[in-house]
Amino acid sequence: MAQERLLEISALTKSFGGVHALNSVDLSLASGETLGIIGPNGSGKTTLFNVITGLVRADAGTARWNGEKADLLRLPAWQVFQLGLARTFQNIRLTLGETVLDNVSLGRHLQVCTPWWAVLARPGETWRRDRRGREEALEALRFVAPHLAERPDRLVGELSYADRRRVELARAMAAKPRLLLLDEPTAGMNPRETDEIGDDIRKIAAGGMAILVIEHKMKFVASLASRIAVLNFGRKIAEGSYETVRGDPQVIASYLGRKGDHLNKTSHRKEK
Amino acid sequence: MASAVSQQPAGLWSRLVAQAAVVAAFPLAGLFLLHAGVVVTVAATLLLVAAAAIPGIRTRVSATGRALLARSSSFWAACLLGAALVPLVMGTNGYWLFVLSIAMVFAVMAIGINIQLGEIGVINLGYAGLFAIAAYTSALLSLAGWPVWAGALAATFLCWLVGALLGLCSIRTSGDYFALVTLGFGLITHQLIVNLGWLTNGSNGITNISPISLFGHTTKNPIDLPFLSLPPEANGYFLCLLILAGAVLVARRFRNAWVGRMWATVRQDSFGAACFGLNVPMFRLKTIALASAFAGPSGVLFAHLIGFISPDDFTMLQSIEVLAMVILGGMGNIAGVLVGAIILYVAPEKLRFLGDYRLLIYGLMLVVILVYRPKGIIPDPRRIFDRA
């Protein structure tokens, strides 16, 4: 443990009725590290994110943040965000009828928001803060998607699927978090768009931000993360470098499949 | 042509002409109310239906409307000016001024309900209860000798407080449960007013509520200036206009600030808002309380302008009517909500010549409008990606 632990999750458990979505999962992450999380559909990856970010209450387990005493799992989502965790969603969650910049500005909410009485009584101050928040949001947008930053007043509902994902990424980046949680950032993207997002994420990681990324595309994860954790039926079945994980018999059986097993097509698709 | 209007910034002259048209529209509408007989009313109604039904006209009208709303501050100023001119064309006839005053009272309420229904998407079926609390508080305090402005402040604060309590009751539940909580609240308030006879005089109501006065000039006195004389109802009209303008100002200020953006976010996706640092339950609570406070001034005006209130004025039907104003006018759009409130309150009065068929035609009008404009007469531009 040479590096400082940013996030230390232990014995995390969550059940929905009889389904063990997460079963005693341990994970830890150093600041500035990128950790990939893979696993078949329904293996608990998104639940893991929802529990960490406070959207879903964990049944048991603890999550220590940055050496602080507070347990992340006991905090509501808005307080988790205040600690410096920002996320994107697998099923994109944006306000479609609002502009790109309005959506990205949500990431600067804590800096922009003023008390309600001030909205009424001090519109100038409220407006100035809003203005500053927008400039910072625009910066984040330029970083992630320069072509969107050229027309920040477009409505999100008019954008392509890939661009909407970029807006989500920019929104999370605008918050300048210490840990970025990306839930399938390339879902529904073609190979070229996938590569572009990969470049963006590497650029972000190079800036020193810690990243947790859920992905299905193995090669893609391998190109981002030095370490990969594999979930299956809510349990962590393997963890380590791409090569270690790829060779793990349990991972092959549950996720990757063997050449010649089933149809070759299946394994090819997942290898992509 | 239609797209040119909406996309190119119009020149100074055409902007001035458009603003002048907005200003002029109000006195013209006043003249219509005052003088239009059966034939003109029917013809105007048919013309409006045609405008809504024929696609070419519809797009052109809505493009012009969008262009006007794009410079919204000057648009609202033009509306205020135009509305202030209405009493000048009414002569000595106070009837329509009074109808319009009460319509504006309902418009203030509709702005409040719109913040709940249009902005964060919760249905309030008990807004008439808040309206009643404001009206009775103000009436009773003025009978006890308080000045009206002090009673109005107390009533507004009480509405804000009760709204916060309502929000608190439903903080752990989602949108639909708020409808049930408020339904119960509305019914309880009505029953309390009927049964607490010692305080509210029960179903007989409170009579002889004092008119609003300023430096000895009350809302019962005609306005007599050297160059201008107006009927007594003009006082109430200007007062309501002032309060309505204030309500629009407050609502717009919140809507155009971070609060308004957050309203849109919370309505569509409260999880997303929570993940970016918003305490969603607290935000909902504050929003519901703010929206409830709009019942305050409207209840006060209602009590003191009419001079008589009884439990019949505050039934659930009243709540639903204000909801209808918001939905018909255009949820989430302040201009739309105002249009909806004025039309829904004034139209039944203008349709009196139909006798018993009045309400039938009124209902038919609602259906036709919602068939052609499912998102309201002036829809909220932020909702173009919503399913109708």
Interface residues (C-beta under 8 A of the other chain):
Chain A: T53 G54 L55 P76 A77 W78 V80 F81 Q82 A86 R87 F89 R93 L94 T95 L96 G97 E98 D102 S105 L106 G107 H109 L110 V112 C113 T114 W116 V119 L120 P123 T126 W127 R129 D130 G133 L155 G157 R171 A175
Chain B: V250 R253 F254 A257 W258 V259 R261 M262 A264 T265 Q268 D269 F271 G272 A273 A274 C275 F276 G277 L278 N279 V280 K286 L290 D380 P381 R382 R383 I384 F385 D386
